[in-house]
């Protein structure tokens, strides 16, 4: 960081990836090229929609905050003013794009958010007559878990994620019974439902995986397990969990937690929860990479009813 007497503002030296707006352009103009190296590049056409939409999103957030803070109205009226501002932007974009269908995205003035939609016919949720299970952390905004007592418990969140998704992919270097038993009932309820699918990729490296954990997983319906039996080395150090939702609200946890009790309960583990809504490309890369591992010959399908598979796993873990 540096200060300058040439201009009445402060800039920080370093690398940027900042779209140049009017304000920044004026500030850059006031810097002497004899004293400062200023590097710029043209906006890439293919990346433009992402960069420009991210930029506009940040401006909209600021504007909506100003509307809220400067409003002398009550909360309901202030919310309506924010909705009206958003709808005006949508109207303008529809006109510029010459696509009237964009106006269908205008927000209803009631200011409501859809949080669940399930059939009441042949539905467990209808029988229970309770609100749909959902994690405490948002399904549309990424968040970081650090094991702090001030944030939602990782195990509790995993349980809720399991009970409100359509398919699950787990990628962990080892599976401990101590960790699996924390979520086994939720996994059992999940896999009992028609159309659901659970896939696990793990290893027998250093004998860290518990045989009982794999055995219990293999008893679940709609569940597939693949294992790397290389006991000398492992290429798999990832710890990642994907909860696929056909609604478009897929989430994934990527970080340091293997499936062990300490890792998902009390350990100082760091895990980043990413969402399809704000990290679409990351979710798609997760899905594609998992599929490539699933189809890699190093990971062998485990059949809990096949004596040969059970003996191979026991030998590999001993």
Phi, psi and omega in degrees: 000145179217162176243154179220142177270354182288328184225161185264042177211168181244133172239158179251135177285146179145190180270151181226166167215053190255123174298132183277116176256184184299316182299312181293322179300318179296320179295318180294325180298331184276355178270136180284127179291345176285337184252339186229138171270121180239115180253135178221159174215158180289147178293127180290131184300319183290329182267353188303316185297325179287312182295315181293320181291323176296320180296312180298323178301317180294323179291318179299318178301316179296315182297317180294325177295318178298318179301317181292314184289327183270356182284138175258010181272171174284175186302317182296317180290323178295320177297318179298322178297321178293318178297317180298322179295317179296318180294328177293320176297318179298319179299316180296316180296322178298320180291316181295318181283348184055041180228098185295335181298338179299331180294342177293347179271005176299144184276136177291144187293343179294338178067044182255155179239125176288125182246344179193153176209113181222148175290144177271354181266126180051042182241132177299322182295326179290322179295317181288336181052046179234164179295150181298139177289138178205150179295158178290318179288150186298152174273351184242356181230132180291153181209160183246131174258130181237007182082009180288147179290343182273000181239164180304144179290132182301315181298316180299320179292319178299318178301315181291322177299317181301318187279359179227034177231175184256332176206156184228134172238125179243135180231101185222143182288334172208157180235119178259144177298326179301326179276318182297320183295340178291334184234007186297323181294320177294319177296322179295315179297320180296310185286344177288340185275136182299135178091348179277155182214136176238127176235136179231132171245127180212188182222167174254014184304129178060014179066021185286331178286140177272131178301319181300324180297313179294320179300315181291322177298320182293343179278344181287146175289158174051038184234135177234140182232135173232139187229139169269124183262013178286107183273350182270331182206163173218135175271351185259105175245358184291149171230105187211143183226126180245130178243099185281134177229128180292346178286349183095010181246046176296143177230158178215145175247124183230124182176226189252359186270109166285176181273076175227159184300311181298318184297327184253004179239291189246353183290153176276064180266147176250127179220131179262123174268120178247148183240152179298329184290322182246357178220052186305313183296324179293317178299316181294324177292321175303309183300315182293319181292320177300316180298322180293322176293318182301327181264004178279131182297344179293331182261116187259135179296138179250126178248112183295347179263355181265118182300323180299317180294319181295318180293320180298317181293316179301315180297318182293329183273345182270000000 
